[in-house]
Amino acid sequence: MSTVFGEVAVLAARITEAYRRFPPATGARAPLPSWAVPELEVTPGMTDLTVWEEFEDRAETTGVFLDHLRTLSPFRRRTPENRRGLLAALREVIDARGGVVPMRIVTSLVLAHRA
């Protein structure tokens, strides 16, 4: 295992632990194409199914990461107290790693025409 992969795995484990401490749990969410495509393929009258995905790997500072997190509905479903606690816990974890967190942004678009 490479040092970088090991560091990312440790970071991911610490971030996961922070989420567990401040419910509700977000649960695993399957990527959009994995459930939307089979549904559209069996829906009568849907044609020209197209899937487009883009992946972007980048590193974000603690502030940018937390600003992005504040916009996501699983975060916003938490109580104000748990939101504050989660933000503080994540800030501590990311700052302990130098204030930068690696991210993979996945953008998926699934289109079909109704016949």
Wavefront OBJ file of the C-alpha trace (Angstrom):
o trace
v 0.000 0.000 0.000
v 1.399 3.380 -0.930
v 1.898 6.048 1.713
v -0.547 8.384 -0.037
v -3.239 5.697 -0.237
v -2.656 4.871 3.429
v -2.990 8.529 4.414
v -6.223 8.882 2.458
v -7.607 5.686 4.022
v -6.844 7.005 7.515
v -8.429 10.360 6.650
v -11.540 8.626 5.287
v -11.857 6.537 8.453
v -11.597 9.635 10.651
v -14.158 11.511 8.564
v -16.517 8.501 8.731
v -16.150 8.416 12.514
v -16.990 12.134 12.722
v -20.186 11.523 10.725
v -21.174 8.652 13.032
v -20.876 10.888 16.089
v -23.353 13.431 14.709
v -26.484 11.703 13.341
v -28.500 11.118 11.314
v -26.441 8.663 9.349
v -26.407 9.468 5.658
v -26.156 5.843 4.555
v -24.574 4.591 1.399
v -26.009 6.049 -1.776
v -25.594 4.256 -5.054
v -24.327 6.314 -7.998
v -27.150 7.752 -10.128
v -26.520 5.630 -13.243
v -26.637 2.371 -11.256
v -30.307 2.814 -10.406
v -31.615 5.288 -12.993
v -30.446 3.417 -16.091
v -32.144 0.076 -15.244
v -35.331 1.943 -14.352
v -35.369 3.883 -17.625
v -34.530 0.775 -19.667
v -37.726 -0.939 -18.532
v -39.971 2.133 -18.607
v -42.305 1.946 -21.616
v -41.884 4.784 -24.074
v -38.368 5.824 -23.018
v -35.801 5.862 -25.841
v -32.342 7.203 -26.652
v -30.915 6.527 -23.206
v -27.673 8.464 -22.746
v -25.337 8.473 -19.757
v -22.620 11.063 -19.281
v -20.245 11.122 -16.332
v -17.334 13.337 -15.486
v -14.819 12.784 -12.708
v -12.664 15.491 -11.239
v -10.000 14.785 -8.625
v -8.899 17.787 -6.654
v -7.714 18.868 -3.235
v -9.796 21.272 -1.189
v -8.848 23.380 1.796
v -10.723 22.872 5.033
v -12.798 26.010 4.481
v -13.823 25.166 0.923
v -14.666 21.578 1.908
v -16.847 22.714 4.811
v -18.531 25.411 2.699
v -19.454 22.756 0.131
v -20.680 20.407 2.860
v -23.041 23.079 4.217
v -24.949 23.044 0.897
v -25.715 19.304 0.857
v -29.120 18.093 2.019
v -27.806 15.183 4.162
v -25.860 17.757 6.165
v -28.785 20.181 6.357
v -31.081 17.428 7.717
v -29.051 17.331 10.928
v -30.072 19.362 13.938
v -28.268 22.705 14.289
v -26.324 21.263 17.240
v -25.190 18.231 15.226
v -24.273 20.430 12.258
v -22.020 22.539 14.473
v -20.501 19.428 16.046
v -19.865 17.775 12.694
v -18.280 20.898 11.228
v -15.979 21.217 14.250
v -15.025 17.530 14.124
v -14.322 17.629 10.387
v -12.313 20.847 10.728
v -10.169 19.156 13.390
v -9.612 16.029 11.256
v -8.760 17.949 8.069
v -6.605 20.547 9.790
v -4.633 17.755 11.480
v -3.766 16.539 7.964
v -2.452 19.929 6.893
v -5.748 21.618 6.073
v -6.272 19.878 2.726
v -8.610 17.021 1.844
v -8.539 15.074 -1.441
v -11.901 14.925 -3.197
v -13.372 13.195 -6.217
v -16.263 15.157 -7.674
v -18.549 12.943 -9.761
v -21.064 14.588 -12.065
v -23.623 12.250 -13.654
v -26.245 13.028 -16.238
v -28.785 10.439 -17.371
v -31.090 11.398 -20.239
v -33.865 9.613 -22.090
v -36.557 10.766 -24.504
v -40.210 10.013 -23.972
v -41.557 8.548 -27.187
l 1 2 3 4 5 6 7 8 9 10 11 12 13 14 15 16 17 18 19 20 21 22 23 24 25 26 27 28 29 30 31 32 33 34 35 36 37 38 39 40 41 42 43 44 45 46 47 48 49 50 51 52 53 54 55 56 57 58 59 60 61 62 63 64 65 66 67 68 69 70 71 72 73 74 75 76 77 78 79 80 81 82 83 84 85 86 87 88 89 90 91 92 93 94 95 96 97 98 99 100 101 102 103 104 105 106 107 108 109 110 111 112 113 114 115
